[in-house]
Amino acid sequence: MAGTVKHSHLKSSWRCPSNIALVKYWGKRDFQKPMNPSLSFVLQNAYTETSVELHKDGDQKVEFYFEGVESAFGERIEQFLDYISVRLNWVHKYNFRIHSRNSFPHSAGIASSASSFGALALCLTELDFSWSGKPVESPEFWQMASEIARMGSGSACRSVYPGFSIWGKTQLFESCSDDFAVPILGGINPVFYGLQDAILMVDAGTKEVSSSVGHRMMDKHVYQHSRIAQAHENINALYLALLTGNQKKFVEVVENEALSLHAMMMTSNPSFILLKPNSLELIQRIRRFREKSGIPVCFTIDAGPNIHMLYFQENELDVKAFIERELLVFCENGKWIDDRIGKGPEVKSLPQHPPHEGAK
Ligand code: PMV
């Protein structure tokens, strides 16, 4: 049996979406655990496709090809494999050949770590489950994929589910955990099924301050306790708005979270500012449009200068006309991405070899 395993090539491929947080994770505790709970939804058009092939040829631990070209990201993956070997001890027995591609342009300014680590975690979890005869695509499967993804990049743990999910302990559900995200399965008001996200590209360059440095600034932040309390209040209010279809409350909480995240950056020591003049211009225009038209549009912002304008399907024509007319001029080379709430990850191919003994 061991002889067969030795020459086998074991492969799994997944597509995993990116996600956008409405209540923001900012600040860590312990190893990759959040200081506060967060709530996000996955996108439909922004995703990563990854295939993982295990082999025992040569002595290179990880070969990582991004869009066909070998990339230095392999080093971060080696470190990630070390972390996850606590859960998947077989990772030390193989070398990895990983191919990855994003649906969105490399320089689009969309954080790809959530979709990349989500896709990688799904491949590894699928290999693990199929070998040990556990049911793939069961609740335990998604939970483990979420936990493994979290070890690569915190926000990635929310990318493995369709629609909305929550990561971090809250008073909302007992099943919420700091170790993995949980999906919000039922009860969401149908108005939110058609949530749209226009990603307005203000600056596609690399961020001046990485999220890991930003998270660390929360350790001694003067507003740490009030930020944690605020995130709990906001997640409760947002969840209620999602259940009741309260678009006004949704808009209020989402913008409060986006600006609070950036306020934390501006008031940390040392402080930093990721917003650009055009980010502020877009914010003002979105607010003015909402006031004048009565259409419930709002913005959210990740750790960067780009603006995610959220709106509802029923207002699509008016909002798209507004984007063309007033917003594109403030986007870098007029670039924006037309996205919406998504259906979650998809398997691209099942592991090629049957379960075998001795993998674990
Ligand atoms: O997952 P990280 O470590 O890249 O952190 C992401 C943090 C934010 O995008 C700003 C917020 C969030 O909850 O996704």
Residues whose N, C-alpha, C, O or C-beta is under 5 A from the ligand:
A	BS01	PMV	A21 V23 K24 Y25 S38 S153 G154 S155 A156 S211 D302 A303
